[in-house]
Amino acid sequence: MRNPRVAEAVDTLRVQLRQGRGFRRLAGRHHRGLAVDGFPLDDHHLKETLDQLISQGHCYKHDQTSTVASARFDDQDWVIKRYNHQGLIHGLRRCFTTSRARKSFVLGLLLDRLGIATPKPLAYIETRSGPLPGDGYIVCEKSPGETLHHLLMTGQLDRALWPAVVAQTRELVAALHHLGITHGDVKHTNLLLGGDRLEIIDLDSLRIHRRLRRFERDRRKDASAVDNRVGGDPAAYIARKKVELGLI
């Protein structure tokens, strides 16, 4: 059931990545990756530079699995996500799979080419911790939008506009589904709204489907998330999050 338009875009992108057309390979003693042409960081101490930018930037998230922060470099505004190394067992499992950083980078490029609104990926790197995979990084352009979670929690979004935001979310997710793609984690923190532009982020669970049965199952999951997560009462969401965050 793979969508022909998606298949063509995947094949074209795969050739360009393999041949390096429009991309620069990043390689060092303990890292490797890709960047779009014009990415201003060089290979020298790249991991250390990204860690420093994260520590100096505004942290959106930090837990065992990942750290996300905004950063500014050479008059460019970025968001850097670090996939944190989680120990021996996790490292062994990652030896046999595509890294989350590379997957998010490639999928971000693909969605952009398919007209699905998502921040533009600029680079990714994979590092090594001895013989095992270490931290991974993806760098994206910083969107002018903010997450629906942030807009609600800070009172920046008029609740009267919420039905229109939900409808816009439904349209965005439906556009993915029309292409045979599911997101897998539709929620307030994975949707950015800036003006009238809604973008979807966090592509770790995104899937391009080949089998109809799996697609229908995941499509229903996405649709349920739109209706029951995003489509719920925003006042109830704010109250629940304030309790979870210890704000009341």
C-alpha positions as CSV (number, residue, x, y, z in Angstrom):
1,M,0.0,0.0,0.0
2,R,3.0,2.3,-0.1
3,N,2.1,5.7,-1.6
4,P,3.8,6.2,-5.0
5,R,4.6,9.8,-4.2
6,V,6.3,8.8,-0.9
7,A,8.1,5.9,-2.6
8,E,9.5,8.3,-5.3
9,A,10.6,10.9,-2.6
10,V,12.2,8.2,-0.5
11,D,14.2,6.8,-3.5
12,T,15.3,10.3,-4.6
13,L,16.4,11.2,-1.1
14,R,18.2,8.0,-0.6
15,V,20.3,8.6,-3.8
16,Q,21.1,12.1,-2.8
17,L,22.2,11.1,0.7
18,R,24.3,8.3,-0.7
19,Q,25.9,10.5,-3.3
20,G,26.3,13.5,-1.0
21,R,24.4,15.9,-3.3
22,G,23.4,18.8,-1.1
23,F,25.0,17.3,2.0
24,R,28.3,17.2,3.7
25,R,29.6,14.1,5.6
26,L,30.6,14.7,9.2
27,A,33.4,12.4,10.4
28,G,35.7,12.3,13.3
29,R,37.4,9.9,15.6
30,H,34.3,9.3,17.7
31,H,31.4,10.5,15.5
32,R,29.9,10.4,12.1
33,G,26.9,12.0,10.5
34,L,25.5,14.3,7.8
35,A,24.8,18.0,7.4
36,V,23.1,20.1,4.8
37,D,25.4,22.2,2.7
38,G,26.2,25.5,4.5
39,F,26.0,24.0,8.0
40,P,28.5,26.2,9.9
41,L,30.0,23.8,12.4
42,D,33.1,21.8,11.3
43,D,34.1,18.3,12.4
44,H,36.6,19.5,15.1
45,H,35.2,18.6,18.6
46,L,31.7,18.5,17.2
47,K,30.1,16.6,20.1
48,E,31.7,19.0,22.6
49,T,30.5,22.0,20.7
50,L,26.9,20.7,20.6
51,D,27.0,19.8,24.3
52,Q,28.2,23.3,25.0
53,L,25.5,24.9,22.9
54,I,22.9,22.8,24.7
55,S,24.2,23.8,28.2
56,Q,24.2,27.5,27.2
57,G,20.8,27.4,25.5
58,H,17.2,27.3,26.8
59,C,16.4,23.7,27.9
60,Y,12.9,22.5,26.9
61,K,13.4,18.9,28.1
62,H,15.9,16.8,30.0
63,D,15.4,13.2,31.1
64,Q,17.1,9.8,30.8
65,T,16.2,9.4,27.1
66,S,16.8,12.8,25.6
67,T,17.7,16.5,26.1
68,V,16.2,19.2,24.0
69,A,17.4,22.9,24.0
70,S,17.3,26.0,21.8
71,A,20.7,27.4,20.8
72,R,22.1,30.3,18.8
73,F,25.2,30.0,16.7
74,D,26.5,32.4,14.1
75,D,23.2,34.4,14.1
76,Q,21.3,31.2,13.5
77,D,18.6,29.9,15.8
78,W,18.5,26.1,16.3
79,V,16.9,23.4,18.3
80,I,19.3,20.6,19.3
81,K,18.0,17.3,20.5
82,R,20.5,14.9,22.1
83,Y,19.5,11.3,22.4
84,N,21.2,10.3,25.6
85,H,23.3,7.1,26.0
86,Q,21.4,4.9,28.4
87,G,24.0,2.3,29.3
88,L,25.3,-1.1,28.2
89,I,22.0,-3.0,27.4
90,H,20.6,0.0,25.5
91,G,23.8,0.4,23.6
92,L,23.8,-3.3,22.6
93,R,20.3,-3.0,21.2
94,R,21.2,0.1,19.2
95,C,24.1,-1.7,17.5
96,F,21.6,-3.4,15.2
97,T,19.2,-0.5,14.4
98,T,19.3,2.8,12.7
99,S,20.1,5.5,15.2
100,R,17.2,7.7,16.3
101,A,19.2,10.8,15.3
102,R,19.6,9.6,11.7
103,K,16.0,8.4,11.5
104,S,14.7,11.8,12.6
105,F,17.0,13.6,10.2
106,V,16.0,11.6,7.2
107,L,12.3,11.7,8.1
108,G,12.4,15.4,8.6
109,L,13.9,15.9,5.2
110,L,11.3,13.6,3.7
111,L,8.3,15.4,5.3
112,D,9.6,18.7,4.2
113,R,9.8,17.4,0.6
114,L,6.3,16.0,0.9
115,G,4.9,19.4,2.1
116,I,4.2,18.3,5.7
117,A,5.1,21.2,8.0
118,T,8.0,20.3,10.3
119,P,11.2,22.2,11.3
120,K,13.9,21.8,8.7
121,P,16.7,19.4,9.8
122,L,20.2,20.7,9.4
123,A,22.5,17.9,10.7
124,Y,22.8,14.8,12.7
125,I,25.7,13.0,14.3
126,E,26.1,9.6,15.9
127,T,28.9,9.2,18.6
128,R,30.6,6.1,20.0
129,S,31.1,5.1,23.6
130,G,33.9,2.6,23.2
131,P,32.7,-0.1,20.8
132,L,29.0,0.8,21.4
133,P,26.7,3.7,20.1
134,G,26.9,6.7,22.4
135,D,24.8,9.9,22.3
136,G,23.1,11.0,19.1
137,Y,22.3,14.5,18.0
138,I,20.0,16.2,15.6
139,V,20.0,19.9,14.8
140,C,17.0,21.7,13.3
141,E,16.1,25.2,12.4
142,K,14.2,26.8,15.3
143,S,10.5,27.3,14.4
144,P,9.0,30.7,15.2
145,G,6.1,28.7,16.8
146,E,5.6,27.4,20.3
147,T,4.2,24.1,21.4
148,L,0.5,24.0,22.1
149,H,1.4,22.9,25.6
150,H,3.4,26.1,26.2
151,L,0.8,28.4,24.6
152,L,-1.9,26.9,26.8
153,M,0.1,26.9,30.0
154,T,1.2,30.5,29.6
155,G,-2.2,31.8,28.6
156,Q,-1.0,32.9,25.2
157,L,-3.7,31.1,23.2
158,D,-7.3,32.3,23.4
159,R,-9.3,29.2,24.3
160,A,-12.0,30.4,22.0
161,L,-9.7,29.6,19.2
162,W,-9.1,26.0,20.4
163,P,-11.7,24.3,18.1
164,A,-9.9,25.9,15.1
165,V,-6.5,24.6,16.4
166,V,-8.0,21.1,16.8
167,A,-9.4,21.3,13.3
168,Q,-6.0,22.3,12.0
169,T,-4.4,19.5,13.8
170,R,-6.8,17.1,12.3
171,E,-6.0,18.4,8.8
172,L,-2.3,18.0,9.4
173,V,-2.6,14.5,10.6
174,A,-5.0,13.6,7.8
175,A,-2.4,14.9,5.3
176,L,0.1,12.4,6.8
177,H,-2.4,9.6,6.6
178,H,-3.2,10.4,3.0
179,L,0.5,9.6,2.3
180,G,0.3,6.3,4.2
181,I,2.3,7.8,7.1
182,T,1.4,7.8,10.8
183,H,3.0,9.9,13.5
184,G,2.5,7.7,16.5
185,D,2.7,10.3,19.3
186,V,0.3,13.2,18.5
187,K,0.0,15.4,21.6
188,H,0.3,19.1,22.7
189,T,4.0,19.0,23.2
190,N,4.6,17.7,19.6
191,L,2.7,20.4,17.8
192,L,4.1,23.9,17.2
193,L,1.8,26.8,16.4
194,G,3.2,30.1,15.0
195,G,0.6,32.5,13.5
196,D,-1.5,30.3,11.2
197,R,1.3,27.7,10.7
198,L,1.0,24.4,12.6
199,E,4.1,22.1,12.5
200,I,4.5,18.5,13.8
201,I,7.7,17.5,15.7
202,D,9.3,14.5,17.4
203,L,9.4,12.0,14.6
204,D,10.8,9.1,16.6
205,S,7.6,7.1,16.3
206,L,6.7,8.1,12.7
207,R,6.2,5.2,10.4
208,I,5.9,4.9,6.6
209,H,3.6,2.0,6.0
210,R,3.7,-0.9,3.6
211,R,1.0,-3.1,5.2
212,L,-2.6,-1.9,5.3
213,R,-3.5,-3.7,8.5
214,R,-0.7,-2.0,10.5
215,F,-1.5,1.3,8.9
216,E,-5.1,1.1,9.9
217,R,-4.2,0.3,13.5
218,D,-1.8,3.2,13.8
219,R,-4.1,5.5,11.9
220,R,-6.8,4.9,14.5
221,K,-4.3,5.6,17.2
222,D,-3.4,8.9,15.7
223,A,-7.0,9.8,15.2
224,S,-7.9,8.9,18.8
225,A,-5.0,11.1,20.0
226,V,-6.3,14.1,18.0
227,D,-9.9,13.6,19.3
228,N,-9.1,12.6,22.9
229,R,-5.7,14.3,23.6
230,V,-5.6,17.5,21.6
231,G,-9.4,17.7,21.1
232,G,-10.1,17.5,24.8
233,D,-11.1,20.5,27.1
234,P,-8.1,22.8,27.2
235,A,-9.0,23.9,30.7
236,A,-8.9,20.3,31.9
237,Y,-5.6,19.8,30.2
238,I,-4.1,22.9,32.0
239,A,-5.5,21.8,35.4
240,R,-4.1,18.3,35.0
241,K,-0.7,19.5,33.9
242,K,-0.5,22.0,36.8
243,V,-1.0,19.1,39.2
244,E,1.5,16.9,37.4
245,L,4.1,19.7,37.4
246,G,3.5,20.5,41.1
247,L,2.3,24.1,40.2
248,I,-0.7,23.8,42.5
